[in-house]
Amino acid sequence: MPPSTVGPPFDRFLATAEAVAQARPEVDLEMAREVFLEVATLLHNGLALDGLDDHDAAAVVAGLCVDLVAADPGAAIRARARATSGSPGDLHDPDGASAAYLMAAAILQL
């Protein structure tokens, strides 16, 4: 997926790459973009967000953007999946969002 074709909600991954590179001087911006573009591609091709409405898909991507830069991304994503089921906030389909987090962790092999 070329960067110019990354649309919502996956475009948030590229914004996260830039934010991480700005916040952490040791992170190479181009490498961060490449990594997050690969994340977007894998999740798009893996249909990880299929079945979620736009609101919930955007919420899952936002959560993944936080969790993927954690010290242990896999543990962070799994914890978010559990928390989503228990405390759904404004999600329309909390069980679907929780499943999407777990699917993302599996697709990304975390």
LINRAZI-V752398 format. One record per residue. N is the residue number from 1. RES is the residue in three letters. SS is DSSP state (2 for helix, 1 for strand, 0 for the rest). Layout:
N_RES_SS / N_RES_SS
This chain:
1_MET_0 / 2_PRO_0 / 3_PRO_2 / 4_SER_2 / 5_THR_2 / 6_VAL_0 / 7_GLY_0 / 8_PRO_0 / 9_PRO_0 / 10_PHE_0 / 11_ASP_2 / 12_ARG_2 / 13_PHE_2 / 14_LEU_2 / 15_ALA_2 / 16_THR_2 / 17_ALA_2 / 18_GLU_2 / 19_ALA_2 / 20_VAL_2 / 21_ALA_2 / 22_GLN_2 / 23_ALA_2 / 24_ARG_0 / 25_PRO_0 / 26_GLU_0 / 27_VAL_0 / 28_ASP_0 / 29_LEU_2 / 30_GLU_2 / 31_MET_2 / 32_ALA_2 / 33_ARG_2 / 34_GLU_2 / 35_VAL_2 / 36_PHE_2 / 37_LEU_2 / 38_GLU_2 / 39_VAL_2 / 40_ALA_2 / 41_THR_2 / 42_LEU_2 / 43_LEU_2 / 44_HIS_2 / 45_ASN_2 / 46_GLY_0 / 47_LEU_0 / 48_ALA_0 / 49_LEU_0 / 50_ASP_0 / 51_GLY_0 / 52_LEU_0 / 53_ASP_0 / 54_ASP_2 / 55_HIS_2 / 56_ASP_2 / 57_ALA_2 / 58_ALA_2 / 59_ALA_2 / 60_VAL_2 / 61_VAL_2 / 62_ALA_2 / 63_GLY_2 / 64_LEU_2 / 65_CYS_2 / 66_VAL_2 / 67_ASP_2 / 68_LEU_0 / 69_VAL_0 / 70_ALA_0 / 71_ALA_0 / 72_ASP_0 / 73_PRO_2 / 74_GLY_2 / 75_ALA_2 / 76_ALA_2 / 77_ILE_2 / 78_ARG_2 / 79_ALA_2 / 80_ARG_2 / 81_ALA_2 / 82_ARG_2 / 83_ALA_2 / 84_THR_2 / 85_SER_2 / 86_GLY_2 / 87_SER_0 / 88_PRO_0 / 89_GLY_0 / 90_ASP_0 / 91_LEU_0 / 92_HIS_0 / 93_ASP_0 / 94_PRO_2 / 95_ASP_2 / 96_GLY_2 / 97_ALA_2 / 98_SER_2 / 99_ALA_2 / 100_ALA_2 / 101_TYR_2 / 102_LEU_2 / 103_MET_2 / 104_ALA_2 / 105_ALA_2 / 106_ALA_2 / 107_ILE_2 / 108_LEU_0 / 109_GLN_0 / 110_LEU_0
